[in-house]
């Protein structure tokens, strides 16, 4: 059976193989037993391999002993010769309770320390017992397969607002809590004890101190078996993701919208697998089974009078008729004022207050260049009652044309039309009027492109 050092070294080297040689790394160091053991192991490895190591401490301010803990961590790092960095955060429970708020702000602070010191990898002291607690918590809450895989050995540092340059490494997932305690006892290095870790009003502590000892009494060594089940589930999930990726490729249109007409042709099991995968690749967290199945019900509805708009995690899911789009949540208001412009042959004109660029493509169809050049046109907000004559089609109001094109009312608010005098000659997303089509072959086509 490998020692704690051998298990740690093997796992750490597997994690570090994903990064450039000699990249600096850090330990998330609270001063508790687990993170102290990790610090000792990481310090030993850094000395052996001549690598740069940091220790990052987050002062949550929850405990009256928080200042003393930070001082202890600083002193321990000074004694070992490990560079120390600390950050204070204010935890008030606004992000889903005290535990969730502390976790969110801890990871954000760790990310800030890492960037300040040029660190790409932060190690945490999660061990085998933590892995089992995580799997059991997810199981008891009700979860999909992803919740039964447990923690990965290396992931992008969470809560970093889309930034993906800092990673979290967990090199102790194969080591038990008891083994870490024995290792730490032999080291003789002191650590701090947080009384809140024994408060069983917290679910994880209740599992740790009440439930898992009972399971272990009847099923010795169950931790390794449970972690092994998590790895098996992870392998099965990869296969399901491969199937979902194939299904997704066949169910999206040229605008990357889900075509629910095609989705409904799949079996119910594949639909659920596809939707879970679609949410995952768009970085949307599934709140609960009930949340997921309500979303599925709304998306699968064939009632076109029911519009689905769900905002979460900085994204918006919009369903219009049978098309479902995932977009970034808009923080800008649609423009309301008209803008006058004229064209003098330039390839494009940027309208920043309209969040778009109007491009002009020369060709054999479109507006007559000589007619279009130099005239004063007006860029105006969407007017559903305005009428446009498209090539080979009767005159129709813009509302009908946008409905036929499957463009939702929300999207129309950001799509301008171009007017000459008192009539529209172009509608973004629809096309341009046939009334002023050129006949000489020297023409210009208008294309509206939205700014990123």
DATA-V735487 format. One record per pair of residues at least 4 apart in sequence whose C-alpha atoms are under 6 Angstrom apart, sorted by sequence separation. I is the first residue (numbers start at 1). GAP is how many residues later the second one is. D is the distance in whole Angstrom. If there is no record, write none. Layout:
i=I gap=GAP d=D
i=I gap=GAP d=D
This chain:
i=2 gap=4 d=6
i=5 gap=4 d=6
i=8 gap=4 d=6
i=32 gap=4 d=6
i=38 gap=4 d=6
i=39 gap=4 d=6
i=42 gap=4 d=6
i=46 gap=4 d=5
i=77 gap=4 d=6
i=93 gap=4 d=4
i=96 gap=4 d=6
i=97 gap=4 d=6
i=98 gap=4 d=6
i=102 gap=4 d=6
i=114 gap=4 d=6
i=126 gap=4 d=6
i=133 gap=4 d=6
i=139 gap=4 d=6
i=143 gap=4 d=6
i=205 gap=4 d=6
i=206 gap=4 d=5
i=207 gap=4 d=5
i=208 gap=4 d=6
i=212 gap=4 d=6
i=215 gap=4 d=6
i=216 gap=4 d=5
i=244 gap=4 d=6
i=252 gap=4 d=5
i=253 gap=4 d=6
i=260 gap=4 d=6
i=270 gap=4 d=6
i=280 gap=4 d=6
i=296 gap=4 d=6
i=311 gap=4 d=6
i=319 gap=4 d=6
i=369 gap=4 d=6
i=419 gap=4 d=5
i=427 gap=4 d=6
i=2 gap=5 d=6
i=31 gap=5 d=6
i=46 gap=5 d=5
i=61 gap=5 d=6
i=77 gap=5 d=5
i=93 gap=5 d=4
i=114 gap=5 d=5
i=138 gap=5 d=6
i=200 gap=5 d=5
i=207 gap=5 d=6
i=252 gap=5 d=5
i=279 gap=5 d=5
i=311 gap=5 d=4
i=319 gap=5 d=4
i=351 gap=5 d=5
i=402 gap=5 d=5
i=419 gap=5 d=4
i=426 gap=5 d=6
i=438 gap=5 d=6
i=29 gap=6 d=5
i=95 gap=6 d=5
i=200 gap=6 d=4
i=252 gap=6 d=5
i=310 gap=6 d=6
i=318 gap=6 d=6
i=351 gap=6 d=6
i=389 gap=6 d=4
i=418 gap=6 d=6
i=419 gap=6 d=6
i=426 gap=6 d=4
i=251 gap=7 d=6
i=252 gap=7 d=6
i=310 gap=7 d=5
i=318 gap=7 d=5
i=350 gap=7 d=4
i=388 gap=7 d=6
i=418 gap=7 d=6
i=425 gap=7 d=6
i=426 gap=7 d=6
i=93 gap=8 d=5
i=156 gap=8 d=6
i=251 gap=8 d=6
i=309 gap=8 d=6
i=317 gap=8 d=6
i=349 gap=8 d=6
i=388 gap=8 d=6
i=418 gap=8 d=5
i=425 gap=8 d=5
i=138 gap=9 d=6
i=157 gap=9 d=6
i=309 gap=9 d=5
i=317 gap=9 d=5
i=349 gap=9 d=5
i=387 gap=9 d=5
i=417 gap=9 d=6
i=157 gap=10 d=5
i=308 gap=10 d=6
i=316 gap=10 d=6
i=348 gap=10 d=6
i=387 gap=10 d=4
i=417 gap=10 d=4
i=91 gap=11 d=6
i=156 gap=11 d=4
i=157 gap=11 d=5
i=251 gap=11 d=6
i=308 gap=11 d=5
i=316 gap=11 d=5
i=348 gap=11 d=4
i=386 gap=11 d=5
i=387 gap=11 d=6
i=417 gap=11 d=6
i=155 gap=12 d=6
i=156 gap=12 d=6
i=307 gap=12 d=6
i=315 gap=12 d=6
i=316 gap=12 d=6
i=347 gap=12 d=6
i=348 gap=12 d=6
i=385 gap=12 d=5
i=386 gap=12 d=6
i=416 gap=12 d=6
i=135 gap=13 d=5
i=155 gap=13 d=5
i=315 gap=13 d=4
i=316 gap=13 d=5
i=347 gap=13 d=5
i=415 gap=13 d=5
i=154 gap=14 d=6
i=315 gap=14 d=5
i=384 gap=14 d=5
i=135 gap=15 d=5
i=154 gap=15 d=4
i=314 gap=15 d=5
i=384 gap=15 d=4
i=153 gap=16 d=6
i=153 gap=17 d=5
i=304 gap=17 d=5
i=131 gap=19 d=6
i=335 gap=19 d=6
i=428 gap=20 d=6
i=29 gap=26 d=6
i=26 gap=27 d=5
i=29 gap=27 d=6
i=30 gap=27 d=6
i=24 gap=28 d=5
i=25 gap=28 d=5
i=26 gap=28 d=4
i=27 gap=28 d=5
i=28 gap=28 d=5
i=29 gap=28 d=5
i=54 gap=28 d=6
i=58 gap=28 d=6
i=22 gap=29 d=6
i=26 gap=29 d=5
i=54 gap=29 d=5
i=55 gap=29 d=5
i=56 gap=29 d=5
i=57 gap=29 d=5
i=58 gap=29 d=5
i=59 gap=29 d=5
i=60 gap=29 d=5
i=344 gap=29 d=6
i=54 gap=30 d=6
i=56 gap=30 d=6
i=58 gap=30 d=6
i=244 gap=30 d=5
i=343 gap=30 d=5
i=344 gap=30 d=6
i=343 gap=31 d=6
i=342 gap=32 d=6
i=342 gap=33 d=6
i=342 gap=34 d=5
i=382 gap=34 d=6
i=341 gap=35 d=6
i=342 gap=35 d=6
i=381 gap=35 d=5
i=341 gap=36 d=5
i=380 gap=36 d=5
i=340 gap=37 d=6
i=380 gap=37 d=5
i=340 gap=38 d=4
i=379 gap=38 d=6
i=339 gap=39 d=5
i=379 gap=39 d=5
i=339 gap=40 d=5
i=378 gap=40 d=6
i=338 gap=41 d=5
i=378 gap=41 d=5
i=31 gap=42 d=6
i=338 gap=42 d=5
i=377 gap=42 d=6
i=377 gap=43 d=5
i=390 gap=43 d=5
i=391 gap=43 d=5
i=389 gap=44 d=5
i=390 gap=44 d=5
i=121 gap=45 d=6
i=123 gap=45 d=6
i=127 gap=45 d=5
i=128 gap=45 d=5
i=336 gap=45 d=6
i=389 gap=45 d=6
i=120 gap=46 d=5
i=121 gap=46 d=5
i=122 gap=46 d=5
i=123 gap=46 d=5
i=124 gap=46 d=5
i=127 gap=46 d=4
i=128 gap=46 d=5
i=121 gap=47 d=6
i=122 gap=47 d=6
i=123 gap=47 d=6
i=128 gap=47 d=5
i=129 gap=47 d=6
i=127 gap=48 d=6
i=128 gap=48 d=5
i=108 gap=51 d=6
i=108 gap=52 d=6
i=260 gap=62 d=5
i=259 gap=63 d=6
i=259 gap=64 d=5
i=258 gap=65 d=6
i=257 gap=66 d=6
i=258 gap=66 d=5
i=257 gap=67 d=5
i=257 gap=68 d=5
i=367 gap=69 d=6
i=367 gap=70 d=5
i=368 gap=70 d=4
i=366 gap=71 d=5
i=367 gap=71 d=5
i=366 gap=72 d=6
i=369 gap=74 d=5
i=368 gap=75 d=5
i=369 gap=75 d=6
i=367 gap=76 d=5
i=364 gap=77 d=4
i=366 gap=77 d=5
i=367 gap=77 d=5
i=364 gap=78 d=6
i=365 gap=78 d=5
i=366 gap=78 d=5
i=334 gap=79 d=6
i=364 gap=79 d=5
i=366 gap=79 d=5
i=150 gap=80 d=6
i=334 gap=80 d=5
i=363 gap=80 d=5
i=149 gap=81 d=4
i=362 gap=81 d=6
i=363 gap=81 d=6
i=148 gap=82 d=6
i=362 gap=82 d=4
i=361 gap=83 d=5
i=149 gap=84 d=6
i=361 gap=84 d=5
i=149 gap=85 d=5
i=360 gap=85 d=6
i=360 gap=86 d=5
i=38 gap=87 d=6
i=359 gap=87 d=6
i=320 gap=88 d=6
i=359 gap=88 d=5
i=358 gap=89 d=6
i=35 gap=90 d=5
i=358 gap=90 d=5
i=34 gap=91 d=6
i=132 gap=91 d=6
i=357 gap=91 d=6
i=357 gap=92 d=5
i=356 gap=93 d=6
i=25 gap=94 d=6
i=356 gap=94 d=4
i=24 gap=95 d=5
i=27 gap=95 d=6
i=355 gap=95 d=6
i=356 gap=95 d=5
i=25 gap=96 d=5
i=26 gap=96 d=5
i=27 gap=96 d=5
i=28 gap=96 d=5
i=355 gap=96 d=5
i=25 gap=97 d=6
i=37 gap=147 d=6
i=33 gap=158 d=6
i=12 gap=159 d=5
i=32 gap=159 d=5
i=11 gap=160 d=5
i=31 gap=160 d=6
i=32 gap=160 d=5
i=31 gap=161 d=6
i=32 gap=161 d=6
i=8 gap=163 d=6
i=8 gap=164 d=6
